[in-house]
Amino acid sequence: MTAVTGANTIPPEPVSAPAPGPRRGRMSLQIGLATMWLSLIVLLPLAAILLQSAKGGWAAFWAAVTSNAALESFRVTIGVSFGVAAVNAVAGLLVAWVLTRDDFPGKRLVDTVIDLPFALPTIVASLVMLALYGPHSPLGIQLQHTKWGIGVALLFVTLPFVVRSVQPVLIELDQEVEQAAASLGANGRTIFIKVVLPALLPALLSGAGLAFSRAIGEYGSVVLIGGAIPGETEVSSQWIRTLIENDDPTGAAAISIVLLSISFTVLFILRTVGSRAARREEQAQ
């Protein structure tokens, strides 16, 4: 009997791995197109406004951003915008919670109305605020030419940012963890603070940051209700408009750079805090 040796077996043909060339080429093309589009839509306009603000040199830039009118507009804009972002963080979380966790008649209608400020022209929002809180207010509340009027208008146009940032996270949140905490004796407040809020914090901070950034540069919704009273209700976007009308585009560009820097800094800080909170939540799980 002849033994069958391993030499007589036919080894399987090696399977060749797919060439990485085409995939790498597609990725490079996609990255190139994305970078080009970002440059055309975002980076080039930012570079243009930066160059415009630098035309008069550092002395002109500093004089423009430290004038009394500019500082007063910054004070009004930043103060009201921070207040609006804080209020919308709470109110937006509440609205998102109701839309996600509760069922009630007209829920789809309410969910659609949340996005209305995105579609409504901002000048129309200002007209609505003026009709509702102006001198002939049907509610008997007169907020025209006040910071409260500006705040209400900004609350209206920035509410969707927080709601739409938090809502998807609430939908995906595992409620079994909440039920397990309840079975261990935790009350509703403890469950929300210890279980729900840490998971929502990154999205909540992101939405609040977007609301702040929108509020800090808003013009149309406050132009009628605010009145642009220097030192009282004139926001920075209205001061920019005044500078342009007075043939000072360099000063207007300088104010714009300050607003962009503030908005970017706040967004960066909130995103960083949110990312760290998300990492801690993942490690805890």
Summary of the structure (lengths in Angstrom):
residues: 285
radius of gyration: 27.0
end to end distance: 63.6
largest distance: 112.2
contacts: 824
relative contact order: 0.13
helix: 77%
strand: 0%
